[in-house]
Amino acid sequence: MIATLVYAVPLAIIFMTLSDQWSLGGLVTGMVLGAGIVLLLVDRRAPMRPGQLPSQLFWLLAYVARLALDILLSGIDVARRVLSPRLNVNPGELEVSTQDPANNMLISALSAHAITTTPGEVVEDFAERSGQTTMLVHALEVDASAKSIHQAQTRRLRLLRRIHGDADT
């Protein structure tokens, strides 16, 4: 319970900042929402470690910055392809490993969300092959995506695991 409050306080402050509700009601609303988020997202099998919160927030900011950069660069690339008179596209599908031996579905879902948010690629489905979970990704330009998607997945998962508080990354 105490650990949930430790995580809910920064979320409440973020809520109050974003909504500009600097009042007792804003604090209570932020705490309720923050506690709800923590209870929904925190893995109850692993102990919460409040001392890791600053590190996790740092990696969250790094992840958001990287995702924003990926969205911007991919958006420019897709716009360039669509506006080109030759319409330089070669659509196709790729299989991308979730690369998660612990099979953490939250991390896999966030990774799929990041892929889908980035223009030019969308996750269509998850599949189980030989005990390994993979994502089926539709790409606007399959050859270009094939060159970078596995490296991008590795980088994305490393950041997501650090946000999650996994010490071995």
JOPESUL-V561615 format. One record per run of one state. SS is the DSSP state (hx for helix, st for strand, lp for the rest). FROM is the first residue (numbers start at 1). TO is the last residue. If there is no record, write none. Layout:
ss=SS from=FROM to=TO
ss=SS from=FROM to=TO
//
This chain:
ss=lp from=1 to=1
ss=hx from=2 to=19
ss=lp from=20 to=23
ss=hx from=24 to=41
ss=lp from=42 to=49
ss=hx from=50 to=83
ss=lp from=84 to=89
ss=st from=90 to=90
ss=lp from=91 to=91
ss=st from=92 to=97
ss=lp from=98 to=104
ss=hx from=105 to=117
ss=lp from=118 to=120
ss=st from=121 to=129
ss=lp from=130 to=131
ss=st from=132 to=139
ss=lp from=140 to=140
ss=st from=141 to=141
ss=hx from=142 to=164
ss=lp from=165 to=169
//
